[in-house]
């Protein structure tokens, strides 16, 4: 099937176009009845035309809210699931106003046919797209998601599938000129910086991470009753207790799943996140009762971060498999960034002098051959 043909999932949304339009949401040209590819007859590649973007995820589609031209995502939800009810609960004003509520905001609910209803949500990106660049960006993500898990558990909701594909964030601040909702993964440059957009650390206060997809979540209204479930659905197949027959505690499962995200997507990828290994180790213990609670995990995270050298927490991330030359570039960039930060705050140095100052000072104090070994001292833990 070519990009000139709609696949079956796209046809589903095209046929829904009149219904969504009646409710104030317009799909992009590709999904409108009677669509003709705009590149047809131009002798140009379809990749240069917006309507060649296929639907990346069959259950969700991007749209424009006509009342204010805001881009949104619309998700189809089976009526048989409790997803709509849980989202309504988590988005009631008393819970939505809590800053620790990191459940995805629901902007609208459209009551559909006998099979599906539809949730309208902000346009979000996967939590690691674009990739993290600095250590403090990762720490912000971990803190927000642990705070969010504490909140969910406090109000009686076990997510049960809080793995990587269900952790997303509002990336609006990173893309001053916007981005297409179906845009694919953003790549790093040779230095490890992100091309043509801001880094998260530039707008850290604007970063907001969310738990999405409450399709298999469970709400326990009465905390005094046993809180057990069965079922082996979910992204994380490493969760030991999954079973269709033996009941298990889904709150303890959430701890494992989130801890496994930290381990597999972050700690195992970046060598200078190894200080977080004790956290992921405790959260992913095979025996559910041996794992900490969400509150205990958050407290342990704060304790671990408090023990680290402050500068190391602002350093560039270092993948375990990068070359020595790339590692050197990132160390030097991090040094320049720290000197720039200090100089601008204390002395008001002109920006153009920062690079020269960083290289000169490092070479003079440490000697050219010892720069890297001295940089490594930055990452030593406090006694």
VEXVEX-443946 format. One record per residue: residue number from 1; residue in one letter; z, y, x of N, C-alpha, C, O in turn. Coordinates in steps of 0.05 Angstrom, whole numbers. Layout:
NUM,A,Z,Y,X,Z,Y,X,Z,Y,X,Z,Y,X .
...
END
This chain:
1,X,0,-24,17,0,0,0,0,25,18,16,27,36 .
2,X,-18,44,12,-20,68,28,-4,90,15,7,87,-7 .
3,X,-2,113,30,13,136,19,-1,149,-4,9,168,-16 .
4,X,-26,140,-10,-40,151,-34,-33,136,-59,-40,144,-81 .
5,X,-18,114,-56,-10,98,-79,21,99,-82,35,98,-62 .
6,X,30,101,-107,58,100,-112,67,71,-113,54,54,-124 .
7,X,90,65,-100,101,38,-102,116,36,-128,120,56,-142 .
8,X,124,11,-136,137,8,-162,162,25,-167,166,35,-189 .
9,X,178,30,-146,201,47,-149,193,76,-154,207,90,-169 .
10,X,172,84,-141,163,112,-146,151,115,-174,154,136,-186 .
11,X,138,94,-183,127,95,-211,150,98,-231,147,112,-251 .
12,X,173,85,-225,196,88,-243,203,117,-246,208,126,-269 .
13,X,204,132,-224,212,160,-225,190,177,-237,195,197,-251 .
14,X,165,171,-231,143,186,-243,144,184,-274,140,204,-288 .
15,X,150,160,-284,151,157,-313,175,171,-325,175,177,-349 .
16,X,195,177,-308,219,191,-318,215,221,-316,233,236,-325 .
17,X,193,230,-306,188,259,-302,193,276,-327,208,296,-325 .
18,X,182,269,-350,187,286,-374,216,288,-381,226,309,-389 .
19,X,231,266,-379,259,265,-386,275,284,-367,291,300,-377 .
20,X,269,283,-342,284,300,-323,276,329,-327,293,347,-325 .
21,X,251,334,-332,242,362,-336,256,374,-361,263,397,-361 .
22,X,259,358,-382,272,367,-406,301,375,-400,313,391,-414 .
23,X,313,363,-379,341,369,-372,343,389,-350,364,394,-339 .
24,X,320,401,-342,321,423,-323,317,415,-294,324,431,-276 .
25,X,305,391,-289,301,382,-262,272,374,-258,261,359,-273 .
26,X,260,385,-237,232,380,-232,228,364,-206,239,372,-185 .
27,X,213,343,-208,207,327,-185,184,340,-169,169,356,-181 .
28,X,181,333,-143,160,345,-128,133,333,-136,132,312,-150 .
29,X,111,345,-128,84,338,-139,78,309,-138,65,299,-156 .
30,X,86,294,-117,79,266,-115,88,250,-139,74,231,-146 .
31,X,109,258,-152,121,242,-174,116,254,-201,129,248,-221 .
32,X,96,272,-203,88,283,-228,64,268,-240,47,259,-225 .
33,X,64,264,-267,41,250,-279,14,263,-272,12,287,-271 .
34,X,-5,246,-266,-32,256,-259,-35,266,-230,-54,279,-224 .
35,X,-15,259,-213,-16,269,-185,-41,259,-171,-49,235,-173 .
36,X,-54,277,-157,-76,271,-139,-69,280,-111,-62,303,-107 .
37,X,-70,262,-91,-62,270,-64,-76,295,-55,-101,297,-57 .
38,X,-61,314,-44,-72,340,-37,-90,339,-13,-105,357,-8 .
39,X,-88,317,3,-104,315,27,-131,302,22,-148,301,39 .
40,X,-134,292,-3,-159,277,-9,-183,297,-7,-183,318,-20 .
41,X,-203,289,8,-227,305,11,-225,327,32,-243,344,34 .
42,X,-203,328,47,-199,349,67,-206,340,95,-209,357,113 .
43,X,-210,314,100,-215,303,126,-191,308,145,-194,308,170 .
44,X,-167,312,134,-143,316,150,-124,293,145,-125,280,124 .
45,X,-107,288,164,-87,267,162,-67,274,140,-59,297,137 .
46,X,-59,253,125,-40,258,103,-13,267,114,3,279,99 .
47,X,-7,262,139,19,269,150,25,299,150,48,308,152 .
48,X,4,315,147,7,344,147,11,355,119,12,380,115 .
49,X,14,338,99,17,347,71,43,337,60,51,314,63 .
50,X,57,355,46,83,349,35,83,325,16,102,309,17 .
51,X,63,322,0,63,301,-20,57,274,-9,53,255,-24 .
52,X,55,271,18,52,245,30,79,232,35,81,208,42 .
53,X,101,248,32,128,237,37,134,217,15,137,224,-8 .
54,X,137,191,23,144,171,3,173,172,-3,189,185,11 .
55,X,181,158,-24,209,157,-32,225,139,-12,219,115,-11 .
56,X,244,151,3,258,134,23,278,115,11,283,94,23 .
57,X,290,121,-12,311,105,-23,305,101,-53,305,121,-68 .
58,X,301,77,-63,292,73,-90,311,83,-112,302,89,-134 .
59,X,337,84,-106,356,91,-127,360,121,-129,372,131,-148 .
60,X,351,136,-109,354,165,-110,328,180,-106,309,169,-93 .
61,X,326,204,-116,302,220,-112,311,249,-110,330,258,-123 .
62,X,296,265,-95,301,293,-93,287,308,-115,266,299,-125 .
63,X,299,330,-124,288,346,-146,297,375,-142,314,381,-125 .
64,X,287,392,-158,294,421,-158,307,427,-185,295,421,-206 .
65,X,331,439,-185,343,448,-209,331,475,-217,334,494,-203 .
66,X,317,475,-239,300,499,-246,317,524,-252,307,546,-249 .
67,X,342,521,-260,358,544,-266,363,562,-242,367,586,-246 .
68,X,364,550,-218,369,567,-194,353,558,-170,359,567,-148 .
69,X,334,540,-174,317,530,-152,332,515,-130,324,514,-107 .
70,X,355,505,-137,371,489,-118,360,461,-115,355,448,-135 .
71,X,357,452,-90,349,424,-86,373,406,-90,395,411,-82 .
72,X,368,384,-104,389,364,-111,378,336,-106,354,332,-103 .
73,X,396,317,-107,389,289,-108,397,279,-136,418,286,-147 .
74,X,381,261,-147,387,248,-172,388,218,-167,370,206,-155 .
75,X,410,206,-175,414,177,-171,416,163,-197,430,171,-216 .
76,X,401,141,-199,403,124,-223,427,105,-220,431,94,-199 .
77,X,442,102,-241,466,86,-241,466,67,-265,461,76,-288 .
78,X,470,42,-260,470,23,-282,494,28,-301,516,32,-292 .
79,X,488,27,-327,509,32,-346,532,11,-345,554,16,-352 .
80,X,525,-13,-335,545,-34,-334,566,-29,-312,587,-41,-313 .
81,X,560,-11,-293,579,-6,-272,599,16,-280,595,29,-300 .
82,X,621,18,-264,641,39,-270,636,64,-253,653,81,-252 .
83,X,612,66,-241,607,88,-222,609,116,-236,620,134,-224 .
84,X,597,118,-260,598,144,-273,627,152,-280,635,174,-275 .
85,X,642,133,-290,670,139,-298,687,147,-273,703,166,-275 .
86,X,683,133,-251,699,140,-227,690,167,-216,707,183,-208 .
87,X,664,173,-217,656,200,-208,666,222,-226,673,243,-217 .
88,X,667,217,-252,678,237,-271,707,241,-264,717,264,-264 .
89,X,722,220,-259,750,222,-252,754,238,-227,771,256,-226 .
90,X,739,231,-206,743,245,-180,733,273,-180,740,289,-162 .
91,X,717,281,-200,706,308,-201,719,325,-223,710,347,-228 .
92,X,741,315,-235,755,332,-254,767,355,-239,775,351,-215 .
93,X,770,378,-251,778,403,-236,804,400,-220,806,411,-198 .
94,X,823,385,-230,849,383,-216,846,368,-190,860,374,-171 .
95,X,828,348,-189,823,333,-164,802,347,-147,804,346,-122 .
96,X,782,358,-159,760,371,-144,770,394,-127,759,400,-106 .
97,X,791,408,-136,801,431,-122,818,424,-98,825,441,-82 .
98,X,825,398,-95,841,389,-72,822,388,-47,802,374,-48 .
99,X,829,403,-26,811,404,-3,808,377,11,790,373,27 .
100,X,827,358,6,825,332,18,807,313,2,804,289,9 .
101,X,796,322,-20,778,306,-37,751,307,-24,736,327,-26 .
102,X,743,285,-12,717,283,1,698,264,-15,679,253,-4 .
103,X,704,260,-40,685,246,-57,661,264,-62,664,289,-65 .
104,X,637,253,-63,613,269,-66,615,285,-92,622,275,-113 .
105,X,608,311,-91,609,328,-115,587,319,-134,564,313,-126 .
106,X,593,317,-160,574,311,-181,568,337,-196,586,349,-208 .
107,X,543,346,-195,535,371,-207,528,369,-237,531,388,-252 .
108,X,520,345,-244,511,340,-272,509,310,-277,505,295,-258 .
109,X,512,302,-302,509,275,-310,489,274,-333,493,287,-353 .
110,X,468,259,-329,447,256,-350,449,229,-363,447,208,-349 .
111,X,453,229,-389,455,203,-403,427,193,-409,411,207,-423 .
112,X,421,170,-398,394,160,-400,389,140,-422,399,143,-445 .
113,X,375,118,-416,369,98,-436,391,77,-437,414,82,-428 .
114,X,384,53,-447,405,32,-449,412,20,-422,431,5,-420 .
115,X,396,25,-402,400,13,-376,413,31,-355,431,23,-340 .
116,X,404,56,-354,413,74,-333,423,101,-343,414,111,-364 .
117,X,442,112,-329,449,140,-330,442,152,-303,435,138,-285 .
118,X,445,179,-301,436,192,-276,456,213,-267,465,230,-282 .
119,X,463,211,-241,481,230,-229,466,250,-213,447,243,-198 .
120,X,472,275,-216,459,297,-200,479,306,-179,501,313,-185 .
121,X,470,305,-154,488,311,-131,474,330,-112,450,334,-113 .
122,X,489,343,-93,476,359,-73,458,343,-54,462,318,-53 .
123,X,440,355,-41,424,342,-20,441,339,4,450,358,16 .
124,X,446,314,12,463,307,36,446,291,56,425,281,49 .
125,X,457,289,80,445,273,101,465,252,110,489,256,107 .
126,X,455,230,122,473,211,133,491,224,154,482,242,168 .
127,X,515,214,157,535,228,173,527,232,202,536,251,215 .
128,X,509,215,213,501,217,241,472,226,243,459,219,263 .
129,X,461,240,224,434,250,224,434,280,217,437,287,194 .
130,X,431,297,237,424,293,265,448,281,280,471,283,271 .
131,X,443,270,304,465,257,319,486,278,328,480,301,331 .
132,X,510,268,332,531,284,343,524,291,372,510,276,385 .
133,X,534,314,381,528,323,408,553,326,425,553,319,448 .
134,X,575,336,413,600,340,427,622,323,415,622,316,392 .
135,X,642,318,432,665,301,424,679,313,400,686,298,382 .
136,X,684,339,400,699,351,378,684,348,351,697,349,330 .
137,X,658,345,351,643,340,327,650,313,315,654,310,290 .
138,X,653,293,332,661,266,323,689,267,312,695,255,291 .
139,X,707,281,326,735,282,317,737,295,290,754,287,273 .
140,X,721,315,285,721,329,259,712,309,237,724,308,215 .
141,X,692,293,243,683,273,224,705,252,218,710,246,195 .
142,X,718,242,239,739,222,235,762,234,219,772,221,201 .
143,X,770,258,226,792,270,211,786,274,182,802,268,164 .
144,X,762,284,176,754,288,148,753,262,132,762,261,109 .
145,X,741,241,144,739,216,130,766,202,126,770,189,106 .
146,X,784,205,146,810,193,142,826,209,121,840,197,104 .
147,X,823,235,122,836,251,101,825,244,73,840,242,54 .
148,X,799,240,72,786,232,47,795,205,37,799,201,13 .
149,X,800,186,56,809,160,48,838,161,38,845,148,19 .
150,X,854,177,52,882,181,42,882,192,14,897,182,-3 .
151,X,864,211,8,862,222,-19,854,201,-39,867,198,-60 .
152,X,833,186,-33,823,166,-52,845,146,-59,850,139,-82 .
153,X,859,136,-38,880,117,-43,903,128,-58,916,115,-74 .
154,X,909,154,-53,931,166,-67,926,169,-97,945,167,-113 .
155,X,901,173,-104,895,175,-133,885,149,-145,875,148,-167 .
156,X,889,127,-130,884,100,-141,856,89,-139,850,70,-153 .
157,X,839,101,-122,812,92,-120,808,77,-94,813,88,-72 .
158,X,798,53,-95,790,38,-72,759,39,-71,746,30,-89 .
159,X,749,50,-49,719,53,-48,705,26,-46,686,21,-61 .
160,X,714,9,-28,705,-18,-24,678,-20,-9,669,-42,-4 .
161,X,665,3,-4,639,2,11,635,27,27,613,38,28 .
162,X,657,36,40,656,62,55,645,57,83,656,66,102 .
163,X,622,44,84,609,39,110,589,62,116,588,82,102 .
164,X,574,58,137,559,81,148,539,94,129,536,118,128 .
165,X,525,78,113,505,89,95,516,104,72,502,118,57 .
166,X,542,101,67,555,115,45,573,138,55,590,148,40 .
167,X,570,146,80,584,169,91,562,190,97,546,186,114 .
168,X,564,213,83,543,233,86,555,260,89,580,264,87 .
169,X,539,280,95,550,307,98,530,328,90,505,324,89 .
170,X,541,352,84,524,375,77,515,388,103,530,400,117 .
171,X,489,385,108,477,395,133,464,422,131,449,430,148 .
172,X,469,436,109,456,461,104,458,481,127,439,494,135 .
173,X,483,483,138,488,502,160,473,496,185,468,514,202 .
174,X,465,471,189,451,463,214,422,470,213,409,472,234 .
175,X,411,474,190,382,479,186,378,507,174,374,509,149 .
176,X,378,528,190,375,555,179,350,559,162,350,575,144 .
177,X,329,544,169,304,547,154,300,524,134,279,522,122 .
178,X,321,508,130,319,486,111,307,461,122,297,461,145 .
179,X,306,440,106,294,414,115,284,400,90,295,404,68 .
180,X,265,383,94,255,367,71,275,344,65,284,331,84 .
181,X,281,339,40,301,319,34,294,291,44,313,275,48 .
182,X,269,285,48,261,258,58,256,258,88,246,239,98 .
183,X,264,280,101,260,282,130,275,260,145,297,254,138 .
184,X,262,248,165,274,226,179,292,235,201,296,259,205 .
185,X,303,216,216,322,221,237,313,242,257,291,242,266 .
186,X,332,261,263,326,282,282,333,271,310,353,258,314 .
187,X,316,277,329,319,266,356,332,286,375,331,310,372 .
188,X,345,275,396,357,291,417,335,299,437,314,287,439 .
189,X,341,320,452,324,328,475,335,313,499,354,298,497 .
190,X,323,317,522,331,303,547,360,309,554,374,292,565 .
191,X,369,334,548,397,341,554,416,329,534,441,330,539 .
192,X,406,319,512,424,310,491,429,330,470,444,325,451 .
193,X,417,354,472,419,374,452,398,368,430,379,354,435 .
194,X,403,379,406,384,375,384,363,397,384,369,420,387 .
195,X,338,389,379,316,408,380,316,425,355,318,415,332 .
196,X,312,451,358,305,470,337,325,474,315,319,487,295 .
197,X,349,462,318,369,467,297,396,472,312,398,469,336 .
198,X,416,479,296,442,485,308,457,458,312,451,438,300 .
199,X,476,459,331,494,436,334,518,440,315,524,462,306 .
200,X,531,418,308,553,419,290,576,437,300,589,450,285 .
201,X,580,436,327,601,452,338,596,482,335,615,498,336 .
202,X,571,490,331,565,518,326,575,528,299,581,551,296 .
203,X,577,509,280,584,516,253,605,496,243,603,487,220 .
204,X,624,489,260,642,467,254,658,471,228,662,452,213 .
205,X,665,496,222,680,501,198,664,496,172,675,493,151 .
206,X,638,496,175,620,492,152,614,462,147,601,456,127 .
207,X,622,445,166,615,416,163,634,404,142,658,407,142 .
208,X,621,390,123,637,377,102,625,349,98,602,346,90 .
209,X,642,328,102,633,301,100,643,289,73,663,296,62 .
210,X,627,270,62,632,259,36,629,229,35,613,217,49 .
211,X,646,217,18,642,189,10,622,188,-14,626,203,-33 .
212,X,602,172,-12,582,170,-33,582,141,-43,594,123,-31 .
213,X,567,136,-65,562,110,-76,588,95,-83,598,79,-67 .
214,X,598,101,-107,622,87,-117,614,64,-135,628,58,-155 .
215,X,591,51,-129,580,31,-146,598,6,-149,598,-7,-170 .
216,X,612,-1,-128,630,-25,-130,659,-17,-126,677,-33,-121 .
217,X,665,9,-129,692,19,-126,709,10,-150,699,3,-172 .
218,X,736,11,-146,754,4,-167,776,25,-169,787,34,-149 .
219,X,782,32,-194,803,51,-200,827,37,-212,824,23,-232 .
220,X,850,40,-200,875,28,-209,892,50,-221,904,66,-206 .
221,X,894,50,-247,909,72,-260,939,69,-256,953,89,-253 .
222,X,949,45,-256,978,39,-253,984,28,-225,978,5,-220 .
223,X,996,44,-209,1002,36,-181,1023,14,-180,1026,1,-159 .
224,X,1038,11,-202,1060,-9,-201,1049,-38,-206,1064,-57,-202 .
225,X,1025,-40,-215,1013,-66,-221,999,-76,-195,991,-61,-178 .
226,X,995,-103,-193,981,-114,-170,953,-102,-168,939,-99,-188 .
227,X,945,-94,-144,919,-81,-140,902,-100,-123,900,-97,-99 .
228,X,890,-119,-137,874,-140,-124,846,-141,-137,843,-135,-160 .
229,X,827,-149,-121,799,-152,-131,787,-178,-120,798,-190,-102 .
230,X,764,-185,-131,747,-206,-118,719,-195,-116,713,-175,-129 .
231,X,703,-208,-100,675,-198,-96,668,-197,-67,684,-189,-50 .
232,X,644,-205,-61,635,-205,-33,611,-186,-28,596,-190,-10 .
233,X,609,-166,-45,588,-146,-42,597,-125,-22,621,-121,-17 .
234,X,578,-110,-11,584,-89,8,567,-91,33,557,-113,39 .
235,X,565,-69,48,549,-68,72,562,-83,95,548,-95,111 .
236,X,588,-81,97,602,-92,121,607,-122,117,626,-129,104 .
237,X,590,-138,129,593,-167,126,614,-178,145,620,-202,144 .
238,X,626,-161,162,647,-170,181,674,-169,168,693,-179,180 .
239,X,677,-158,144,703,-157,131,713,-185,125,700,-199,110 .
240,X,735,-193,137,743,-221,136,750,-231,108,745,-254,102 .
241,X,763,-214,92,774,-224,67,755,-225,43,763,-234,21 .
242,X,730,-217,47,711,-217,24,710,-245,12,706,-265,25 .
243,X,712,-245,-15,712,-271,-29,706,-267,-59,716,-247,-71 .
244,X,692,-285,-70,687,-284,-99,709,-298,-114,710,-296,-139 .
245,X,726,-313,-100,746,-329,-114,775,-323,-106,793,-325,-123 .
246,X,779,-314,-81,807,-308,-72,812,-278,-74,798,-263,-60 .
247,X,831,-269,-90,836,-241,-93,846,-228,-66,859,-241,-51 .
248,X,838,-203,-62,847,-189,-38,852,-160,-45,843,-150,-66 .
249,X,865,-146,-27,873,-118,-31,850,-100,-21,844,-99,3 .
250,X,836,-86,-39,813,-70,-31,821,-45,-15,804,-34,0 .
251,X,846,-36,-17,855,-13,-1,856,-21,28,849,-5,46 .
252,X,866,-45,34,866,-54,62,838,-59,72,832,-56,95 .
253,X,820,-67,54,792,-71,61,779,-44,69,764,-43,88 .
254,X,785,-23,55,775,4,62,782,11,90,765,23,105 .
255,X,806,5,98,815,11,125,797,-3,146,788,9,165 .
256,X,792,-29,141,776,-44,160,747,-32,161,736,-28,182 .
257,X,736,-27,137,708,-18,136,705,9,151,686,12,167 .
258,X,722,28,146,720,54,159,726,51,189,712,64,205 .
259,X,746,36,196,751,31,225,727,18,239,723,24,262 .
260,X,713,2,225,690,-11,237,666,8,240,651,6,259 .
261,X,665,28,223,645,50,227,651,65,252,633,70,269 .
262,X,677,72,256,684,86,280,677,69,305,668,80,325 .
263,X,683,44,303,678,26,327,648,23,333,639,29,355 .
264,X,633,14,313,605,6,318,586,30,321,567,29,336 .
265,X,591,51,306,573,74,306,581,96,326,564,113,333 .
266,X,605,95,336,615,117,353,627,107,380,617,112,401 .
267,X,649,92,377,664,85,401,648,66,419,648,69,444 .
268,X,633,47,408,617,29,424,592,42,434,579,31,452 .
269,X,585,66,424,561,80,432,566,100,454,550,102,472 .
270,X,588,114,452,593,136,471,617,129,489,639,123,480 .
271,X,612,129,515,633,121,534,657,139,534,679,130,539 .
272,X,654,165,528,677,182,529,691,185,502,705,204,496 .
273,X,687,164,485,704,162,461,722,137,463,734,129,443 .
274,X,724,126,487,740,102,490,770,107,483,784,88,477 .
275,X,779,132,485,807,137,478,813,132,449,837,130,441 .
276,X,792,128,432,797,122,404,798,92,398,802,84,375 .
277,X,794,76,419,795,47,415,820,36,402,819,19,385 .
278,X,844,47,410,868,36,396,868,41,366,879,25,351 .
279,X,856,63,357,855,68,328,837,48,315,846,35,295 .
280,X,813,44,325,795,25,312,805,-4,314,801,-20,296 .
281,X,819,-10,336,831,-37,339,851,-43,317,851,-64,305 .
282,X,868,-24,312,889,-28,291,876,-29,263,884,-46,246 .
283,X,856,-12,258,844,-11,232,827,-36,226,823,-43,202 .
284,X,818,-50,246,800,-73,242,813,-100,248,800,-119,255 .
285,X,839,-101,247,853,-126,252,845,-146,230,842,-139,207 .
286,X,841,-171,238,831,-191,219,850,-195,195,842,-199,172 .
287,X,876,-195,200,896,-199,179,900,-173,164,909,-153,176 .
288,X,893,-172,138,895,-146,123,922,-133,124,923,-108,127 .
289,X,944,-148,123,970,-136,122,978,-125,150,998,-110,152 .
290,X,963,-132,170,969,-121,197,957,-94,201,964,-80,221 .
291,X,939,-86,183,926,-60,187,944,-37,177,960,-41,159 .
292,X,941,-14,188,956,9,179,945,19,152,923,12,144 .
293,X,961,34,138,951,47,114,933,71,121,931,77,145 .
294,X,921,83,102,904,106,108,921,129,120,912,142,139 .
295,X,944,133,109,962,154,119,970,148,148,971,166,165 .
296,X,977,123,153,985,116,180,962,118,200,966,125,223 .
297,X,938,112,191,914,115,208,909,144,215,903,150,238 .
298,X,912,161,195,909,190,201,930,200,220,923,216,238 .
299,X,954,192,217,976,200,235,971,190,263,975,204,283 .
300,X,962,165,266,956,153,292,933,168,305,933,173,329 .
301,X,913,176,289,890,191,300,900,218,311,892,225,334 .
302,X,917,232,297,927,258,307,943,254,333,941,270,351 .
303,X,959,233,334,975,227,358,956,222,382,961,233,404 .
304,X,935,207,378,917,200,400,903,225,410,901,230,434 .
305,X,893,242,391,879,266,399,898,285,414,889,298,433 .
306,X,923,286,405,942,304,418,947,297,447,954,315,463 .
307,X,943,272,454,947,263,482,925,270,501,928,268,525 .
308,X,902,278,490,878,282,507,877,310,519,888,329,509 .
309,X,863,311,541,858,337,554,840,354,535,820,344,525 .
310,X,848,379,530,833,396,511,804,399,519,787,399,501 .
311,X,798,402,544,770,407,552,754,382,547,730,384,539 .
312,X,765,358,551,750,334,547,741,331,518,721,317,512 .
313,X,756,343,500,749,341,471,726,359,464,715,357,442 .
314,X,718,377,482,695,395,477,671,386,494,651,400,494 .
315,X,673,364,508,652,355,526,628,343,510,631,335,487 .
316,X,605,343,523,582,329,510,587,299,509,599,288,527 .
317,X,577,287,488,579,258,485,561,244,506,540,254,513 .
318,X,571,222,516,557,207,537,552,179,528,571,163,527 .
319,X,527,172,520,521,145,513,526,126,536,522,134,559 .
320,X,533,102,531,539,83,552,515,75,568,517,67,591 .
321,X,491,78,556,467,69,569,449,91,580,426,85,587 .
322,X,459,116,582,442,137,592,440,135,622,457,124,635 .
323,X,419,146,633,414,146,662,433,165,676,445,183,663 .
324,X,436,162,702,454,179,717,444,208,717,461,227,716 .
325,X,418,212,716,408,239,716,414,253,690,421,277,690 .
326,X,412,239,667,419,251,641,448,256,640,457,276,629 .
327,X,464,237,650,493,241,651,501,266,666,518,281,658 .
328,X,487,270,689,493,294,706,485,319,690,500,338,690 .
329,X,462,318,677,454,342,661,475,349,640,481,372,636 .
330,X,485,329,627,505,334,606,531,344,617,544,361,605 .
331,X,539,333,640,564,343,652,560,372,660,578,388,655 .
332,X,538,379,672,533,406,681,531,425,657,541,447,658 .
333,X,518,416,635,517,432,611,545,437,600,551,459,591 .
334,X,561,416,600,588,419,590,605,438,607,620,454,596 .
335,X,601,436,633,615,455,651,607,483,645,623,502,643 .
336,X,581,487,643,571,514,637,582,524,611,589,548,608 .
337,X,583,507,591,593,515,565,623,523,566,631,543,554 .
338,X,638,508,582,667,515,584,671,541,600,687,558,592 .
339,X,655,545,621,657,570,636,648,593,619,660,615,619 .
340,X,626,589,604,617,610,586,637,617,565,642,641,560 .
341,X,650,597,554,670,601,534,694,618,545,703,636,533 .
342,X,702,610,569,725,624,582,717,653,590,732,672,585 .
343,X,693,656,602,685,682,611,680,701,589,688,725,590 .
344,X,669,692,567,663,710,544,689,719,531,692,741,521 .
345,X,709,700,531,734,707,518,751,726,536,764,744,525 .
346,X,751,721,562,769,736,579,755,760,592,766,782,593 .
347,X,731,755,603,718,776,619,694,790,605,686,811,614 .
348,X,683,778,585,660,789,573,635,788,591,619,806,590 .
349,X,633,767,607,609,764,625,584,765,609,582,754,587 .
350,X,562,777,620,536,774,608,528,745,607,533,730,627 .
351,X,515,737,586,507,709,583,489,699,606,492,676,614 .
352,X,472,716,617,454,708,638,467,700,664,455,686,680 .
353,X,492,708,668,506,701,692,522,675,690,532,664,711 .
354,X,524,664,666,541,640,662,531,616,677,547,602,691 .
355,X,505,610,675,494,586,689,498,588,719,507,569,732 .
356,X,492,611,731,495,615,759,524,612,767,530,600,788 .
357,X,542,623,751,570,621,758,580,593,757,596,584,774 .
358,X,571,577,737,581,550,734,573,533,758,589,518,769 .
359,X,548,534,766,538,518,788,551,527,814,559,511,831 .
360,X,553,553,818,564,564,843,593,557,846,601,548,868 .
361,X,608,560,825,637,554,826,641,524,831,658,517,848 .
362,X,627,507,817,630,478,820,623,470,848,637,453,860 .
363,X,601,480,859,593,472,886,612,482,907,618,468,926 .
364,X,622,507,904,640,519,923,667,504,924,678,499,945 .
365,X,677,499,900,704,488,899,704,458,906,722,448,920 .
366,X,685,443,895,686,414,897,667,403,919,671,381,928 .
367,X,646,418,926,625,407,943,605,393,926,612,380,907 .
368,X,579,396,933,558,385,916,560,356,911,554,346,889 .
369,X,570,340,931,571,311,927,594,302,910,595,280,900 .
370,X,614,320,906,638,312,892,640,323,863,660,319,850 .
371,X,618,336,855,620,349,828,625,328,806,643,332,790 .
372,X,610,306,807,613,286,785,640,273,786,653,269,765 .
373,X,650,267,810,677,254,811,698,273,801,718,265,789 .
374,X,695,299,807,714,318,797,712,322,767,733,326,754 .
375,X,688,321,757,685,324,728,699,301,714,711,305,693 .
376,X,699,277,725,711,254,712,741,258,709,753,247,691 .
377,X,753,275,726,782,281,723,787,294,696,810,293,685 .
378,X,767,308,685,771,321,660,780,302,638,794,310,619 .
379,X,771,276,640,775,258,618,800,241,622,805,223,606 .
380,X,816,246,642,841,231,646,861,240,625,864,263,618 .
381,X,875,221,615,896,227,595,919,241,607,924,240,631 .
382,X,933,256,591,957,269,600,978,247,606,978,226,593 .
383,X,996,252,625,1017,232,630,1036,229,606,1055,214,607 .
END
